[in-house]
Amino acid sequence: MIYKDIDLVKLHLKQTPPKTGPNASSRLQQMLADERLVTSYQLYWLGAILDELKEPEANPSIPYRRIVLRMIAKCWYSIEKFRLNLGRTDKLAEAVKKLSNHVKLEATYKEADTLEALEGLPLSVTNKFVDYFTRYVPSRLIAVFYQAEVSDLKDYLRDKELARISCDRDDAIYQNHIKERKIVINSKWYEYIKENMAIICGWHRERLISFLQRRNPSVPAIPMKIEAPQKRNLNDANRYWSLLHRAAITKGAPLTDIYTAAPVEKPFTIDHFIPWTFVLHDQLWNLAPTSKSMNSAKSNRLPALQKYLVPFCKQQFDALQLALKTKTIPKKTIEEYYTVFTPEELRNMPLEPFTDKLSAAIQPLHQIAQNMGFQIWQD
């Protein structure tokens, strides 16, 4: 399958970082443009940074070692399980093979478990890989922000100059502190990435799939070979929607099935509005209760947005309003919506702006998934 390139600029991400040329999205897109991806390093380096910023208590200051070990953990499954080719000169596969002699890990382990095992290795084992992958990658990734300043420099001078400029200015995503062996995410970019995390991660995944597909043209189903299969855990979601279903019935205003426009009835199932095989998470803002027959009919396809997006947003809004008033709904459950909304927005946002903001998160993911080959479903 040939995947179409995603135009990140057209996804209308919120523009917050200063001094980024035409806009933040175009600079971000240039970082992973095909012509810049001689190896996989920049893809996995940025992916590791995004994973760090997804953490509940993310720290803008990230050590080199943490990023490099995340890079290795992120490609572990692709290399160990499927022997995917990253390129003739690419050393990440070599790092996986050599480190696999020091840790006994199944290819199907979760990425977090693989990372934990790698972090437990002695520095004497991992430092050579950290040194190698941080020699050029941290500066080369952000070179698009300072191209005019370094274009005339020789390679051996360019990287140190890029690092120096990055620490003096806040144009790029991060400052590259070579002596301290760390990067520090610039505050405006930190806000920008957190604000648009779902969209940026979807775009990054498309870039990685496209890269791997070009280097493995005869290998099918590349998206399924990027990370180990995860078990869907819908226990919390089932509990959430069951409690809301009961509360809505008690109030005489039952929840509406987004696919049939009829009241939601038990027993219902939980549908991933954007398919789970694309988003790979079970967060509530992408889930909807529906009948088993409708869930099976939709299967692993994308809903037609012109028909189902507004009902989906309305169902989400009604459910959240009810959840905020229902004492039996744990606050931690509602925190899943913080990927899209701030706590203040959840408490006070009226239906129309709520719909606009949730739509702004859903539509780009829908577009990226469609470009990757997911089919559209309309009952």
C-alpha positions as CSV (number, residue, x, y, z in Angstrom):
1,M,0.0,0.0,0.0
2,I,1.2,3.5,-0.8
3,Y,0.6,6.1,1.8
4,K,-0.1,9.7,0.9
5,D,2.0,12.3,2.6
6,I,0.1,14.3,5.3
7,D,0.2,18.1,5.0
8,L,0.5,19.0,8.6
9,V,0.0,22.7,7.9
10,K,-3.5,22.0,6.6
11,L,-4.5,20.2,9.8
12,H,-4.9,23.7,11.4
13,L,-2.9,23.1,14.6
14,K,-3.0,25.9,17.1
15,Q,-0.2,28.3,16.3
16,T,1.5,29.3,19.6
17,P,5.3,29.2,19.2
18,P,6.9,32.5,18.3
19,K,9.4,33.1,15.5
20,T,8.9,29.9,13.6
21,G,8.7,31.3,10.1
22,P,5.4,30.9,8.2
23,N,3.9,28.9,11.1
24,A,4.8,26.3,13.6
25,S,3.2,23.4,11.7
26,S,5.4,24.1,8.6
27,R,8.6,24.0,10.6
28,L,7.5,20.8,12.3
29,Q,6.7,19.3,8.9
30,Q,10.1,20.3,7.5
31,M,11.9,18.5,10.3
32,L,10.7,15.1,9.0
33,A,10.6,15.9,5.3
34,D,11.6,12.9,3.2
35,E,14.7,14.5,1.9
36,R,16.0,15.0,5.5
37,L,15.4,11.4,6.5
38,V,18.6,9.6,5.4
39,T,18.3,7.4,8.5
40,S,15.5,6.7,11.0
41,Y,17.3,8.5,13.8
42,Q,15.3,11.8,13.6
43,L,12.0,10.0,13.4
44,Y,12.7,7.9,16.5
45,W,14.4,10.8,18.3
46,L,11.2,13.0,17.9
47,G,9.0,10.0,18.7
48,A,10.9,9.5,22.0
49,I,10.5,13.2,22.9
50,L,6.7,13.0,22.2
51,D,6.5,10.0,24.4
52,E,8.2,11.8,27.2
53,L,5.8,14.8,26.9
54,K,2.8,12.4,27.1
55,E,3.8,11.5,30.6
56,P,1.4,13.0,33.3
57,E,4.2,14.8,34.9
58,A,6.3,15.6,31.9
59,N,9.6,17.4,32.5
60,P,10.8,19.8,29.7
61,S,14.4,18.8,30.6
62,I,15.1,15.4,29.1
63,P,18.5,13.6,29.4
64,Y,20.1,12.3,26.2
65,R,20.3,8.8,27.7
66,R,16.5,8.7,28.3
67,I,15.8,9.7,24.7
68,V,18.2,7.3,23.1
69,L,17.0,4.3,25.2
70,R,13.4,5.3,24.2
71,M,14.5,5.3,20.5
72,I,15.8,1.8,20.9
73,A,12.8,0.6,22.8
74,K,10.5,2.1,20.1
75,C,12.1,0.1,17.3
76,W,12.7,-3.1,19.3
77,Y,9.5,-4.8,18.2
78,S,10.0,-4.0,14.5
79,I,13.6,-5.3,14.5
80,E,13.3,-8.3,16.8
81,K,9.9,-9.6,15.6
82,F,9.9,-8.7,11.9
83,R,13.5,-7.8,11.1
84,L,12.4,-4.6,9.3
85,N,15.1,-2.8,7.4
86,L,15.9,0.7,8.6
87,G,18.5,1.4,5.9
88,R,22.0,0.2,5.0
89,T,23.8,2.7,7.2
90,D,21.3,2.8,10.0
91,K,22.7,1.7,13.4
92,L,19.5,1.4,15.4
93,A,19.0,-2.2,14.4
94,E,22.6,-2.9,15.4
95,A,21.9,-1.3,18.8
96,V,18.8,-3.6,19.3
97,K,20.8,-6.7,18.4
98,K,23.7,-5.9,20.6
99,L,21.6,-4.9,23.6
100,S,19.4,-8.0,23.2
101,N,22.5,-9.9,24.4
102,H,22.3,-8.1,27.7
103,V,18.5,-8.2,28.4
104,K,16.2,-11.1,27.8
105,L,13.2,-9.5,26.3
106,E,10.4,-10.9,24.2
107,A,9.7,-8.9,21.1
108,T,6.1,-8.7,22.2
109,Y,6.8,-6.9,25.4
110,K,5.3,-3.5,25.9
111,E,7.5,-0.6,24.9
112,A,7.4,0.7,28.5
113,D,8.7,-2.7,29.8
114,T,11.4,-2.7,27.2
115,L,12.5,0.8,28.1
116,E,12.6,-0.1,31.8
117,A,14.8,-3.1,31.1
118,L,17.2,-1.0,29.0
119,E,17.4,1.7,31.7
120,G,18.4,-1.0,34.1
121,L,21.5,-1.8,32.1
122,P,24.9,-0.5,33.3
123,L,26.1,2.8,31.8
124,S,29.2,0.9,30.5
125,V,26.8,-1.0,28.2
126,T,24.6,1.8,27.0
127,N,26.9,4.8,26.9
128,K,28.4,4.0,23.5
129,F,25.0,4.0,21.9
130,V,24.0,7.2,23.7
131,D,27.3,8.8,22.5
132,Y,26.8,7.7,18.9
133,F,23.1,8.7,18.5
134,T,23.6,12.1,20.2
135,R,26.7,13.1,18.2
136,Y,24.6,14.7,15.4
137,V,20.9,13.9,15.8
138,P,19.9,16.5,18.5
139,S,21.2,19.4,16.4
140,R,20.4,18.0,13.0
141,L,16.7,17.7,13.9
142,I,16.3,21.4,14.7
143,A,18.6,22.6,11.9
144,V,15.5,23.8,9.9
145,F,15.0,26.6,12.4
146,Y,18.5,28.0,12.0
147,Q,19.4,27.1,8.4
148,A,20.4,30.6,7.4
149,E,22.9,30.9,10.3
150,V,24.8,27.6,9.6
151,S,24.4,27.0,5.8
152,D,28.0,28.1,5.1
153,L,29.6,26.1,7.9
154,K,31.4,22.8,7.4
155,D,29.7,19.8,9.0
156,Y,32.1,19.5,11.9
157,L,31.3,23.0,12.9
158,R,27.6,23.1,12.1
159,D,26.4,20.9,14.9
160,K,28.1,22.7,17.7
161,E,26.9,26.0,16.3
162,L,23.4,24.8,16.0
163,A,23.5,23.7,19.7
164,R,24.9,27.1,20.7
165,I,22.2,29.0,18.8
166,S,19.5,26.8,20.2
167,C,20.5,27.7,23.7
168,D,20.5,31.4,23.0
169,R,17.1,31.5,21.2
170,D,13.7,29.9,21.5
171,D,12.8,29.4,17.8
172,A,13.3,25.6,17.8
173,I,11.4,23.0,19.7
174,Y,14.2,22.5,22.2
175,Q,17.6,23.8,23.4
176,N,20.4,21.3,22.9
177,H,22.7,21.3,25.9
178,I,25.7,19.3,24.8
179,K,27.8,19.6,27.9
180,E,24.9,18.7,30.2
181,R,23.9,15.9,27.8
182,K,20.3,16.9,27.7
183,I,17.7,18.9,25.8
184,V,15.2,21.4,27.2
185,I,11.9,21.9,25.5
186,N,11.2,25.6,24.9
187,S,8.1,26.7,26.9
188,K,6.0,27.8,23.9
189,W,6.7,24.6,22.0
190,Y,5.9,22.6,25.1
191,E,2.5,24.2,25.2
192,Y,2.0,23.8,21.5
193,I,2.9,20.1,21.6
194,K,0.7,19.4,24.6
195,E,-2.2,21.3,23.0
196,N,-2.0,19.3,19.8
197,M,-0.6,16.0,21.1
198,A,-3.1,13.7,19.5
199,I,-2.7,15.3,16.0
200,I,1.1,15.5,16.1
201,C,1.4,11.9,17.2
202,G,-0.9,10.8,14.4
203,W,1.2,12.7,11.9
204,H,4.5,11.4,13.4
205,R,3.2,7.8,13.1
206,E,2.3,8.4,9.4
207,R,5.9,9.7,8.8
208,L,7.3,6.6,10.5
209,I,5.1,4.3,8.5
210,S,6.0,6.0,5.2
211,F,9.7,5.8,6.0
212,L,9.5,2.1,6.9
213,Q,7.4,1.3,3.9
214,R,9.9,2.8,1.5
215,R,12.7,0.7,3.0
216,N,10.6,-2.5,3.1
217,P,8.5,-2.3,-0.1
218,S,7.6,-5.9,-0.2
219,V,6.5,-6.1,3.5
220,P,2.7,-5.9,4.0
221,A,0.9,-4.3,7.0
222,I,3.7,-2.1,8.1
223,P,1.4,-0.2,10.7
224,M,0.9,-3.5,12.5
225,K,4.7,-4.0,12.7
226,I,5.6,-0.8,14.5
227,E,4.7,-1.8,18.1
228,A,3.7,-4.9,19.9
229,P,-0.1,-5.5,20.0
230,Q,-1.7,-4.1,23.1
231,K,-4.7,-5.6,24.8
232,R,-7.7,-3.3,24.8
233,N,-8.7,-2.5,28.3
234,L,-12.3,-1.2,28.2
235,N,-13.1,-2.0,31.9
236,D,-13.0,1.6,33.0
237,A,-14.9,2.8,29.8
238,N,-17.6,0.2,30.4
239,R,-17.9,1.2,34.0
240,Y,-18.0,4.9,33.0
241,W,-20.7,4.5,30.4
242,S,-22.7,2.1,32.5
243,L,-22.9,4.6,35.4
244,L,-23.8,7.4,33.0
245,H,-26.4,5.2,31.3
246,R,-28.1,4.6,34.6
247,A,-27.9,8.2,35.7
248,A,-29.3,9.4,32.3
249,I,-32.2,7.0,32.6
250,T,-32.9,8.2,36.1
251,K,-33.1,11.8,34.8
252,G,-35.5,10.7,32.0
253,A,-33.0,11.8,29.3
254,P,-31.3,8.6,28.0
255,L,-28.1,8.8,26.1
256,T,-28.5,8.7,22.3
257,D,-26.8,6.2,20.1
258,I,-24.7,8.2,17.6
259,Y,-25.2,5.7,14.8
260,T,-29.0,5.0,15.1
261,A,-30.3,8.2,16.9
262,A,-32.2,5.8,19.2
263,P,-31.7,5.7,23.0
264,V,-28.7,3.7,24.1
265,E,-29.9,0.4,25.5
266,K,-28.2,-2.4,27.5
267,P,-26.3,-4.5,26.7
268,F,-24.2,-2.1,24.7
269,T,-20.6,-2.3,23.5
270,I,-17.9,0.4,23.3
271,D,-16.9,1.6,19.9
272,H,-13.7,3.4,19.0
273,F,-14.9,6.4,16.9
274,I,-11.5,6.6,15.2
275,P,-10.5,2.9,15.0
276,W,-8.3,1.5,17.8
277,T,-5.9,0.0,15.3
278,F,-5.0,3.6,14.4
279,V,-5.1,5.4,17.7
280,L,-4.0,2.5,19.9
281,H,-5.6,3.8,23.0
282,D,-8.9,3.6,24.9
283,Q,-9.3,7.2,26.0
284,L,-12.9,8.3,26.6
285,W,-12.9,11.2,24.2
286,N,-12.7,8.7,21.3
287,L,-15.3,6.2,22.6
288,A,-19.0,5.8,22.1
289,P,-21.5,3.3,23.5
290,T,-23.5,1.5,20.8
291,S,-25.2,-1.8,20.0
292,K,-23.2,-4.9,19.3
293,S,-24.6,-5.1,15.8
294,M,-23.6,-1.5,14.9
295,N,-20.2,-2.0,16.4
296,S,-19.7,-5.1,14.3
297,A,-21.0,-3.4,11.2
298,K,-18.7,-0.5,11.5
299,S,-15.8,-2.8,12.4
300,N,-12.3,-1.3,11.7
301,R,-13.6,1.5,9.5
302,L,-13.8,5.3,9.9
303,P,-17.2,6.9,10.5
304,A,-18.4,9.3,7.8
305,L,-17.8,12.6,9.6
306,Q,-20.5,14.5,7.8
307,K,-23.1,12.1,9.2
308,Y,-21.7,11.1,12.6
309,L,-19.3,13.8,14.0
310,V,-21.9,16.2,15.3
311,P,-23.9,13.4,17.1
312,F,-20.7,12.0,18.5
313,C,-19.7,15.4,19.9
314,K,-23.2,15.9,21.3
315,Q,-23.1,12.5,23.0
316,Q,-19.7,13.3,24.5
317,F,-20.9,16.7,25.7
318,D,-24.0,15.3,27.4
319,A,-22.1,12.5,29.0
320,L,-19.4,14.8,30.4
321,Q,-22.0,17.2,31.8
322,L,-23.6,14.3,33.5
323,A,-20.3,12.8,34.7
324,L,-19.3,16.1,36.3
325,K,-22.5,16.0,38.4
326,T,-22.3,12.2,39.2
327,K,-20.4,11.5,42.4
328,T,-19.7,7.9,41.5
329,I,-17.6,8.9,38.5
330,P,-13.9,9.1,39.6
331,K,-12.1,12.3,38.8
332,K,-9.2,10.3,37.5
333,T,-11.5,8.9,34.8
334,I,-12.5,12.3,33.5
335,E,-8.8,13.3,33.3
336,E,-8.6,11.3,30.1
337,Y,-10.2,14.3,28.4
338,Y,-7.3,16.5,29.3
339,T,-5.6,15.4,26.1
340,V,-8.1,17.5,24.3
341,F,-9.5,20.0,26.9
342,T,-8.2,21.9,29.9
343,P,-9.9,21.2,33.2
344,E,-11.4,24.7,33.1
345,E,-12.8,24.1,29.6
346,L,-14.5,20.8,30.7
347,R,-16.2,22.6,33.6
348,N,-17.5,25.6,31.7
349,M,-17.5,25.1,28.0
350,P,-20.9,25.3,26.2
351,L,-21.9,22.8,23.6
352,E,-20.9,24.7,20.5
353,P,-17.3,25.5,21.4
354,F,-17.0,22.0,22.9
355,T,-18.0,20.6,19.6
356,D,-15.6,22.8,17.7
357,K,-12.6,21.8,19.9
358,L,-13.4,18.0,19.9
359,S,-13.9,18.2,16.2
360,A,-10.6,19.9,15.8
361,A,-9.0,16.9,17.5
362,I,-11.0,14.2,15.6
363,Q,-10.9,15.6,12.0
364,P,-7.1,15.5,11.5
365,L,-6.8,12.0,13.0
366,H,-9.6,11.0,10.6
367,Q,-7.8,12.5,7.7
368,I,-4.4,10.9,8.6
369,A,-6.1,7.5,9.0
370,Q,-7.9,7.8,5.7
371,N,-4.7,8.7,3.9
372,M,-3.1,5.6,5.5
373,G,-5.8,3.4,3.9
374,F,-8.6,3.1,6.5
375,Q,-11.9,2.9,4.7
376,I,-15.0,5.1,5.3
377,W,-18.1,3.5,6.8
378,Q,-21.6,5.0,6.6
379,D,-24.6,2.8,7.6
